[in-house]
Amino acid sequence: MQFFLGFLWVAAIVGGCGGGGSGGSAVVGPGGGVQPLPTEPAAVVISYAGNTQPAVIDRSNAAHFAGLAVELRSLTQLAEATWIPLPQQSGELSDTLTGPDGGIAVATGRVDANGVGYLLVDFQAFADSGITFNGSYIQRYRTFAPQATGLLYSNAGAGSIEFDDLVVSTGQGSTTFRGSVVFTGANRQRFDIDLQIIDDVTGEIVFYENCAIDFSTLDVSVDPQPGLSISGTINDALLGSVQMTSINPFRNLAIVADAGFVVAGGGGGFRLASAGPVLEFRSLSRAYGALVIDSDNDGMPEESLRISWGELAGLVESKNSVASGPIANAGDAVLVAAGTKVSLHGLY
């Protein structure tokens, strides 16, 4: 989709289909007729009617909630992948493209001489390679002060991407996206996410509310890598909500193309708090993470489960295991008499 939209924009601006100028009051439509210049669309508003009560975290749903939190990174990478670079010249756009397999996409927008503007694409059963798009995609161009040194954390430009009930359908299912991802700060050092995702087949609804990914640089003196800290509220329409706070930045948290899911290097994690129980997810390596459950929120975890990144994404069959560790109420002992009640926790 990135290629098609980028081609559409560049062809319209450079080829003069959008009028070629800046600051005009009308644009030339695909049929040659003059049309009123569209105004920038209003911000997308999310109406969430699901459960917002604190969720009760336990072993049965710990991986689910941790997986939703990690999925936040793949959603921002999806937004980054659809980002269309700022046109090299200011101009206005109004054009229509026919889908290879049917439907149309109507594009309108403009960018001024300061690099501020927008692009709106309205998909109407636009079909290509087995995927059908309906709804709208809005990209807003903004300007921020450049950063002379340091890592460039994002391929997206300064601004935001919004989904206005964008429905993506395949032969296997259909998903509706509504909300925004905002890229802010020099070199886009922070993403702000307010996004509702609906599985149109199962009816599952997840609302990422006031979530953020903050970037930093790890191992500055050796091999600089991006560190990612994630926070915010995750609402599951059935199970309720959890509050997410960062423990330490993840090391290069990102989708692995060959695997199709998010992984990170060792170190980093977050805490999910709700109605009493507390869950921590910690990255152990690029193969495994740990789910640490404190059921009574007394600071002493009751369970520690090792889980692979593939299991966390729901793409690999779950084989959660309790790793070897000390027996909580037996000092340093690792063996006790049969029948003695103990609690195991920790990954060492």
Helices and strands as residue ranges (DSSP letters): H 2-15, E 26-28, E 34-36, H 62-81, E 91-98, E 104-111, E 117-128, E 131-141, E 159-169, E 174-184, E 190-199, E 205-218, E 225-236, E 240-248, E 250-256, E 261-265, E 269-273, E 278-283, E 288-294, E 303-308, H 309-312, E 321-322
